[in-house]
Amino acid sequence: MKIHPTAVVHKDAELAADVVIGPYAVIDEKVKLGAGVKIGPHAVVYRYSSLAQGCVVHAHAIIGDLPQDLVYKDTVSYVRISSGTTIREGVTIHRGTKPETVTEVGSNCYLMANSHLAHNVKMGNNVIVCNGALLAGYVEVGDRAFISGNCVIHQFVRIGRLAMLGGNSGISQDVLPFCMAASVHLNVITGLNVVGMRRAGISAADRIVVKRIFSVLFRSGLNMTQAVTKLKQDQSPYAQEICRFIESSKRGICGFKSTEEDAE
């Protein structure tokens, strides 16, 4: 264990034997730091926060501070960050609002400088959040989503698996899996995240299936209810995933603006 002499570490924190804690960092009581965790200078990890094996926290990040929610009372809630996640400088992650609730970050995520995860965010694995992006309370983000710089995401919105949000986009409705949201627009998707699907190992044949599903949703002339009814007859796991996503939406689904960006 390597703890800088200027760091403040509570005696009741649980630290793995090889944790590294930098100058002026603060580790509160009831914090758990797994094997190989590194905490940078001036970073703060508050009580009820846990970071699993191999997480790296850079300078001035703040994890587990109180939620910015007027309904919050002085109750026990948590931040849980899974293995291999990198948290860059100035990132803020707040714990859950209601008793025993959790703000969750999956494994191998990369949260870039000054991004913010509000209370009760639920983030999947391998998600990238770029500089200055702001995720409000109860936002859910699917695996391998990419959130570009300075995006703002309304509370309770869901970002689907392998979706990609363009820079400075505003999102207050759900973004379907595999889709791309337009930069500097509100609630507009422009096509499919083909590059992301390729990088995730989705085959060319399966990408064609997703394109066909997208066409049914947005190019067939059917309304969303009719399109879902039609897609439910499709046995493809992608069709079923997207139908489930749409039917469980509470805020509605982002609309489509035709471009050539979703071409192979």
TAKAUR-V707882 format. One record per residue. N is the residue number from 1. RES is the residue in three letters. PSI is psi in whole degrees, -180 to 180 (none if undefined). D_LAST is the distance of its C-alpha to the last C-alpha in Angstrom with 1 decimal. Layout:
BEGIN
<<N & RES & PSI & D_LAST> <N & RES & PSI & D_LAST>>
END
This chain:
BEGIN
<<1 & MET & 134 & 49.8> <2 & LYS & 105 & 49.6> <3 & ILE & 122 & 50.6> <4 & HIS & 142 & 51.4> <5 & PRO & -19 & 55.0> <6 & THR & -9 & 54.0> <7 & ALA & 151 & 51.5> <8 & VAL & 114 & 52.9> <9 & VAL & 120 & 52.2> <10 & HIS & 143 & 53.8> <11 & LYS & -21 & 56.0> <12 & ASP & 6 & 54.3> <13 & ALA & 146 & 50.7> <14 & GLU & 113 & 49.4> <15 & LEU & 133 & 48.0> <16 & ALA & 162 & 46.8> <17 & ALA & -25 & 48.9> <18 & ASP & 20 & 46.3> <19 & VAL & 145 & 45.2> <20 & VAL & 128 & 45.2> <21 & ILE & 123 & 46.2> <22 & GLY & -179 & 46.4> <23 & PRO & 137 & 49.0> <24 & TYR & 11 & 49.9> <25 & ALA & 155 & 47.4> <26 & VAL & 125 & 48.7> <27 & ILE & 115 & 48.2> <28 & ASP & 175 & 49.8> <29 & GLU & 156 & 51.6> <30 & LYS & 27 & 49.8> <31 & VAL & 144 & 46.7> <32 & LYS & 123 & 45.2> <33 & LEU & 120 & 43.5> <34 & GLY & -177 & 42.1> <35 & ALA & 134 & 42.2> <36 & GLY & 8 & 40.9> <37 & VAL & 139 & 40.3> <38 & LYS & 128 & 40.7> <39 & ILE & 122 & 41.9> <40 & GLY & 176 & 41.9> <41 & PRO & 139 & 44.6> <42 & HIS & 7 & 45.6> <43 & ALA & 153 & 43.2> <44 & VAL & 129 & 44.6> <45 & VAL & 112 & 44.0> <46 & TYR & 169 & 46.0> <47 & ARG & 152 & 47.6> <48 & TYR & 19 & 45.8> <49 & SER & 142 & 42.7> <50 & SER & 138 & 41.4> <51 & LEU & 123 & 39.0> <52 & ALA & -178 & 38.1> <53 & GLN & 132 & 38.0> <54 & GLY & 7 & 36.4> <55 & CYS & 147 & 35.6> <56 & VAL & 127 & 36.1> <57 & VAL & 124 & 37.4> <58 & HIS & -179 & 37.7> <59 & ALA & 140 & 40.4> <60 & HIS & 9 & 41.4> <61 & ALA & 150 & 39.1> <62 & ILE & 121 & 40.8> <63 & ILE & 127 & 40.1> <64 & GLY & 17 & 41.9> <65 & ASP & 170 & 43.7> <66 & LEU & 145 & 44.9> <67 & PRO & 145 & 42.5> <68 & GLN & 72 & 42.5> <69 & ASP & 123 & 43.4> <70 & LEU & -19 & 46.7> <71 & VAL & -6 & 47.1> <72 & TYR & 134 & 47.2> <73 & LYS & 171 & 50.5> <74 & ASP & 77 & 51.7> <75 & THR & 167 & 50.2> <76 & VAL & 123 & 48.6> <77 & SER & 176 & 44.8> <78 & TYR & 160 & 42.3> <79 & VAL & 129 & 39.3> <80 & ARG & 123 & 37.7> <81 & ILE & 124 & 35.2> <82 & SER & 176 & 33.9> <83 & SER & 148 & 33.7> <84 & GLY & 10 & 32.0> <85 & THR & 140 & 31.1> <86 & THR & 130 & 31.6> <87 & ILE & 111 & 33.1> <88 & ARG & -179 & 33.4> <89 & GLU & 137 & 36.2> <90 & GLY & 4 & 37.3> <91 & VAL & 143 & 35.2> <92 & THR & 133 & 37.1> <93 & ILE & 119 & 36.8> <94 & HIS & 151 & 39.3> <95 & ARG & 171 & 40.7> <96 & GLY & 156 & 40.8> <97 & THR & -51 & 43.0> <98 & LYS & 158 & 44.8> <99 & PRO & 135 & 46.9> <100 & GLU & 16 & 45.3> <101 & THR & 166 & 41.7> <102 & VAL & 140 & 39.1> <103 & THR & 124 & 36.4> <104 & GLU & 136 & 34.0> <105 & VAL & 129 & 31.5> <106 & GLY & -170 & 29.7> <107 & SER & 150 & 29.5> <108 & ASN & 33 & 27.7> <109 & CYS & 161 & 26.9> <110 & TYR & 109 & 27.0> <111 & LEU & 112 & 28.8> <112 & MET & 175 & 29.0> <113 & ALA & 136 & 32.1> <114 & ASN & 17 & 33.7> <115 & SER & 161 & 31.3> <116 & HIS & 129 & 33.2> <117 & LEU & 113 & 33.1> <118 & ALA & 180 & 35.7> <119 & HIS & 140 & 37.8> <120 & ASN & 16 & 36.3> <121 & VAL & 142 & 32.7> <122 & LYS & 110 & 31.0> <123 & MET & 134 & 28.2> <124 & GLY & -159 & 26.3> <125 & ASN & 152 & 25.5> <126 & ASN & 33 & 23.4> <127 & VAL & 141 & 23.1> <128 & ILE & 127 & 22.9> <129 & VAL & 117 & 24.9> <130 & CYS & 176 & 25.2> <131 & ASN & 132 & 28.4> <132 & GLY & 3 & 30.2> <133 & ALA & 144 & 28.1> <134 & LEU & 117 & 30.5> <135 & LEU & 118 & 30.3> <136 & ALA & -180 & 33.1> <137 & GLY & 141 & 35.1> <138 & TYR & 13 & 33.7> <139 & VAL & 141 & 30.1> <140 & GLU & 134 & 28.0> <141 & VAL & 124 & 24.9> <142 & GLY & 167 & 22.8> <143 & ASP & 140 & 21.9> <144 & ARG & 19 & 19.5> <145 & ALA & 155 & 19.2> <146 & PHE & 117 & 19.0> <147 & ILE & 112 & 21.5> <148 & SER & 175 & 21.6> <149 & GLY & 139 & 24.9> <150 & ASN & 21 & 27.4> <151 & CYS & 148 & 25.6> <152 & VAL & 128 & 28.3> <153 & ILE & 123 & 28.0> <154 & HIS & 154 & 30.7> <155 & GLN & 147 & 32.9> <156 & PHE & 1 & 31.9> <157 & VAL & 149 & 28.2> <158 & ARG & 135 & 25.7> <159 & ILE & 118 & 22.4> <160 & GLY & 166 & 20.3> <161 & ARG & 133 & 19.0> <162 & LEU & 21 & 16.0> <163 & ALA & 157 & 16.1> <164 & MET & 127 & 16.0> <165 & LEU & 127 & 18.6> <166 & GLY & 158 & 18.6> <167 & GLY & 140 & 21.8> <168 & ASN & 17 & 24.9> <169 & SER & 149 & 23.4> <170 & GLY & 129 & 26.0> <171 & ILE & 116 & 25.4> <172 & SER & 8 & 28.1> <173 & GLN & 163 & 26.1> <174 & ASP & 142 & 24.0> <175 & VAL & 121 & 20.3> <176 & LEU & 151 & 18.5> <177 & PRO & 144 & 17.0> <178 & PHE & 1 & 13.3> <179 & CYS & 162 & 13.4> <180 & MET & 132 & 13.8> <181 & ALA & 142 & 17.1> <182 & ALA & 142 & 17.8> <183 & SER & 145 & 20.1> <184 & VAL & 39 & 23.7> <185 & HIS & 162 & 23.4> <186 & LEU & 120 & 25.1> <187 & ASN & 45 & 23.3> <188 & VAL & 126 & 20.1> <189 & ILE & 148 & 16.6> <190 & THR & -4 & 13.8> <191 & GLY & -157 & 10.8> <192 & LEU & 149 & 9.4> <193 & ASN & 71 & 9.9> <194 & VAL & -42 & 6.9> <195 & VAL & -45 & 8.9> <196 & GLY & -40 & 11.9> <197 & MET & -42 & 11.0> <198 & ARG & -48 & 10.2> <199 & ARG & -29 & 13.5> <200 & ALA & -1 & 15.3> <201 & GLY & 14 & 14.8> <202 & ILE & 125 & 12.9> <203 & SER & 163 & 12.1> <204 & ALA & -40 & 9.1> <205 & ALA & -42 & 11.5> <206 & ASP & -32 & 12.2> <207 & ARG & -35 & 8.8> <208 & ILE & -39 & 8.9> <209 & VAL & -45 & 12.4> <210 & VAL & -39 & 11.6> <211 & LYS & -39 & 9.4> <212 & ARG & -41 & 12.5> <213 & ILE & -44 & 14.8> <214 & PHE & -42 & 13.4> <215 & SER & -39 & 13.9> <216 & VAL & -41 & 17.4> <217 & LEU & -40 & 18.2> <218 & PHE & -9 & 17.3> <219 & ARG & 3 & 16.8> <220 & SER & -10 & 19.4> <221 & GLY & -2 & 22.5> <222 & LEU & 148 & 23.8> <223 & ASN & 173 & 25.3> <224 & MET & -41 & 24.4> <225 & THR & -44 & 27.3> <226 & GLN & -41 & 26.6> <227 & ALA & -42 & 22.9> <228 & VAL & -42 & 24.1> <229 & THR & -43 & 26.8> <230 & LYS & -43 & 24.4> <231 & LEU & -25 & 22.0> <232 & LYS & -22 & 25.1> <233 & GLN & -11 & 25.5> <234 & ASP & 126 & 22.2> <235 & GLN & -1 & 23.2> <236 & SER & 137 & 19.9> <237 & PRO & -27 & 20.7> <238 & TYR & -42 & 17.7> <239 & ALA & -43 & 19.1> <240 & GLN & -39 & 22.5> <241 & GLU & -46 & 21.6> <242 & ILE & -39 & 20.1> <243 & CYS & -44 & 23.2> <244 & ARG & -41 & 25.5> <245 & PHE & -47 & 24.0> <246 & ILE & -46 & 24.4> <247 & GLU & -22 & 27.9> <248 & SER & 4 & 29.2> <249 & SER & 137 & 28.2> <250 & LYS & -18 & 31.3> <251 & ARG & 1 & 30.0> <252 & GLY & 169 & 27.4> <253 & ILE & 138 & 23.6> <254 & CYS & 142 & 21.9> <255 & GLY & 171 & 20.8> <256 & PHE & 135 & 17.6> <257 & LYS & 121 & 17.4> <258 & SER & 128 & 14.9> <259 & THR & -176 & 12.6> <260 & GLU & 9 & 9.4> <261 & GLU & -19 & 8.5> <262 & ASP & 15 & 6.5> <263 & ALA & 149 & 3.8> <264 & GLU & none & 0.0>>
END
